[in-house]
Amino acid sequence: MSPTSTLNESRTLRRVWRGIDTVFEAFCILCLVATLLIVLWQVFSRELLSDSPSWSEESARILLVWIGFLGAAIGFREGAHIAVTFLVDRFPAAFGAVIGRGIQVLVLGFGLFLVVQGSQFVIEAQHATLPGTGLPRSVLYLMMPVAGAMLILCTVLQAFGFSTQRYAESDDID
């Protein structure tokens, strides 16, 4: 394989990743905006119209659950997760690299768990309905497999040395 074809494949992979990531992030932002608008409507209708819609609280709760899962995947993508490094920093760099790979394996396992368990929740809850919206209860669990797939994708890309960070400051890049 020539260096030019490898470079083109890398650019293609980066373009595909950025496309998927942009859609994922835009959906998360859309969920945040929708939550804000729903809660504002709920407060407005309750305080000024004295009639709060039955669907608003449940919809906002569903969106907050979704935002939690989506935000966790974005946090991992950006390397913004909690890391306790004071012990690892005392050992040689090779030990830190081993710990880093171990963490990637754990996150990959967690992503697989979210995909498998989330898919099972979606399938099992599809016949029950939520009382406020009438939506299938599976809607509540829908973002588990999506976030899990994103975690898996980020982990695999990072394991092969591909930076998944979008908003890293120059000081944050190793």
HELIX and SHEET records of a PDB file:
HELIX    1   1 PRO A    3  GLU A   47  1                                  45    
HELIX    2   2 SER A   54  GLU A   78  1                                  25    
HELIX    3   3 VAL A   88  ARG A   90  5                                   3    
HELIX    4   4 ALA A   93  GLU A  124  1                                  32    
HELIX    5   5 SER A  138  TYR A  141  1                                   4    
HELIX    6   6 MET A  143  ALA A  159  1                                  17    
END                                                                             
